[in-house]
């Protein structure tokens, strides 16, 4: 039986990544929970999740957004990534289902508004947090990063049978020195590798956007270009 869905938003908006461009990301409401196999297929087609909806870019005049994924069994850490791994070795990780707390909401807002990409956005509310991260059309987990008995970061991950999609990671800006964004990705890749999983999806890569182009620092990786997953190895 095919997945039941309905487009609930399909307008053009100013691109959040490239100034002057127009974006179109139709939101498709999912009427049923995806099986792990179905979600793997959605990720391979370029889908991302927000709440109980899936979306992929269909922009009218630009194709700069490229879904990116890392084949975890072939991944090797760079010299700088190995340095981060050692530096953050005291960070502990707890895995469970996503749960709302006011502490997490404060951390999210503090993190989001430290970044220039979000300088004009309103503060996230509890309703928004639960609607985006906790309500889901697939199996979603929360990785909690703890340093010296203090919660310092949260990673929201959508789980397929073989693959995982990183929905969002945010951290307490006071702990920027731990390079938690990099460490969380390295930890999650290693977690998948030990479970003999396949692809770690990092969302969208945009070469000209500083907030997204860092994703190409993980090698090898693949990017979805004109409907084909193209491999990239470090030169």
C-alpha positions in Angstrom: 0.0 0.0 0.0 1.5 3.4 -1.0 2.3 6.0 1.6 -0.6 8.3 2.1 0.3 12.0 2.0 -1.0 15.4 1.1 0.7 18.7 0.2 -0.2 21.2 2.9 2.2 24.1 1.9 3.6 24.8 -1.6 4.4 28.6 -1.7 7.5 30.4 -2.9 9.6 32.0 -0.2 12.9 34.0 0.0 15.7 31.5 0.1 17.2 31.2 3.6 20.6 30.2 2.3 21.3 32.3 -0.8 20.4 36.0 -0.9 18.2 37.0 -3.8 17.1 33.5 -4.6 13.6 32.0 -4.3 12.9 28.7 -2.6 10.2 26.2 -2.9 10.0 23.3 -0.5 6.5 21.7 -0.6 5.5 20.2 2.8 3.8 16.8 2.5 1.8 15.7 5.5 2.2 12.0 6.3 -1.0 10.2 7.3 0.9 7.2 8.6 4.1 6.3 10.3 6.8 5.1 8.0 8.4 1.7 8.4 12.2 1.8 8.7 12.5 0.5 5.1 10.1 3.1 3.8 12.0 5.9 5.6 15.3 4.7 4.1 13.7 5.0 0.6 12.5 8.5 1.4 16.0 9.6 2.5 17.5 8.2 -0.7 15.0 10.3 -2.7 16.2 13.5 -1.0 13.5 13.9 1.6 13.9 15.7 5.0 11.5 15.6 7.9 9.9 18.4 9.9 7.2 17.3 12.3 4.8 14.9 10.6 5.8 16.2 7.2 8.4 15.4 4.6 9.9 17.9 2.1 12.5 18.2 -0.6 13.6 21.2 -2.6 11.8 22.1 -5.8 13.2 25.6 -6.3 12.2 27.4 -9.6 15.6 28.7 -10.7 18.3 27.3 -8.5 19.7 23.8 -7.8 22.4 24.8 -5.2 20.9 22.7 -2.5 22.3 19.2 -2.6 21.3 16.4 -0.1 24.5 15.0 1.4 25.2 11.6 3.1 28.2 9.8 4.5 28.8 6.1 4.0 29.7 5.4 7.6 31.6 2.2 7.0 34.1 4.0 4.7 34.4 7.2 6.7 37.8 8.3 8.0 38.4 11.2 10.4 40.6 14.0 9.2 43.5 15.3 11.3 41.3 18.2 12.7 38.4 15.8 13.4 40.7 13.4 15.3 41.8 16.4 17.4 38.1 17.2 18.2 37.4 13.6 19.0 40.2 13.6 21.6 39.3 17.0 23.0 35.7 16.0 23.6 36.4 12.5 24.9 34.9 13.4 28.3 31.5 14.2 26.8 29.0 11.4 27.6 26.0 10.5 25.4 22.6 9.3 26.5 20.1 7.9 23.9 16.4 7.9 24.2 13.1 9.2 22.8 12.8 12.9 22.3 11.2 14.6 25.4 10.4 18.3 25.9 12.0 20.3 28.8 12.3 24.0 29.3 16.0 23.5 29.6 16.2 22.2 26.1 14.0 25.0 24.8 16.3 27.6 26.3 19.3 25.9 24.9 17.8 25.8 21.5 16.9 29.5 21.5 20.3 30.5 22.8 22.0 28.4 20.2 19.8 29.5 17.3 20.1 33.2 18.0 23.9 33.1 18.3 23.9 32.3 14.5 23.5 35.1 11.9 21.4 32.8 9.8 18.6 33.1 12.3 19.0 36.7 13.4 15.5 37.6 12.3 13.6 34.6 13.5 11.3 34.6 16.5 12.0 32.6 19.6 10.9 29.0 19.5 8.0 28.1 21.7 7.2 24.8 23.4 4.5 24.2 20.7 7.0 24.8 18.0 9.6 22.6 19.6 7.3 19.7 20.1 5.7 20.1 16.6 9.1 20.1 14.9 11.2 17.7 16.9 9.0 15.4 18.9 5.9 14.7 16.7 7.2 12.5 13.9 6.2 10.3 11.0 9.1 7.9 11.7 11.1 6.5 14.6 12.9 9.5 16.1 15.5 9.4 18.8 17.3 12.0 20.9 21.0 11.9 21.7 21.8 13.9 24.8 25.3 15.2 25.2 26.4 15.6 28.8 29.7 17.3 30.0 30.6 17.4 33.7 27.0 16.3 34.6 25.5 19.2 32.6 23.4 18.9 29.5 25.4 20.7 26.8 23.9 19.5 23.5 20.9 17.8 21.9 20.8 15.8 18.6 17.5 14.9 17.0 17.8 11.8 14.7 15.4 10.0 12.4 16.0 6.3 12.3 15.6 4.1 9.2 16.5 0.4 9.0 20.0 1.0 7.5 20.2 4.8 7.5 19.9 7.8 9.9 19.0 11.4 9.2 20.4 14.1 11.4 17.4 16.4 11.8 19.0 19.1 14.0 21.7 19.6 16.5 22.0 22.4 19.0 24.2 23.1 22.0 24.9 25.5 24.8 27.0 28.3 23.4 29.0 28.5 26.6 30.6 25.2 25.6 31.6 26.2 22.1 35.2 25.3 22.9 34.3 21.6 22.8 33.4 21.8 19.1 30.2 19.9 19.8 28.8 20.2 16.3 31.7 18.3 14.9 31.9 15.9 17.9 28.2 15.0 17.7 28.5 14.1 14.0 31.7 12.0 14.7 30.0 10.3 17.6 26.8 9.5 15.6 28.9 8.1 12.7 30.8 5.9 15.0 27.6 4.8 16.7 26.2 3.8 13.3 29.4 2.1 12.3 29.4 -0.2 15.3 25.8 -1.2 14.5 26.8 -1.9 10.9 24.5 0.7 9.5 24.9 2.4 6.1 24.3 6.1 5.5 24.4 9.1 7.8 22.3 11.9 6.2 23.4 15.4 7.0 20.7 17.4 5.3 21.4 19.9 2.6 24.8 21.1 1.4 25.1 24.5 -0.3 28.5 25.5 -1.5 28.1 29.2 -1.1 26.4 29.1 2.4 28.8 29.0 5.3 26.2 27.5 7.6 25.9 24.5 5.3 29.1 24.0 3.3 31.0 22.6 6.3 29.2 19.3 5.7 31.6 18.6 2.8 34.4 18.2 5.3 33.4 14.6 6.0 35.0 12.2 3.6 34.1 10.2 1.7 30.6 11.6 1.2 27.9 11.5 -1.5 25.7 14.4 -2.8 22.4 14.0 -4.7 22.9 15.9 -8.0 20.3 15.8 -10.7 18.8 12.7 -9.2 22.0 10.7 -8.9 24.1 10.2 -5.7 27.6 11.3 -6.7 30.6 10.2 -4.6 33.2 12.7 -3.4 36.6 11.6 -2.0 39.1 13.9 -0.4 41.6 15.2 -2.9 
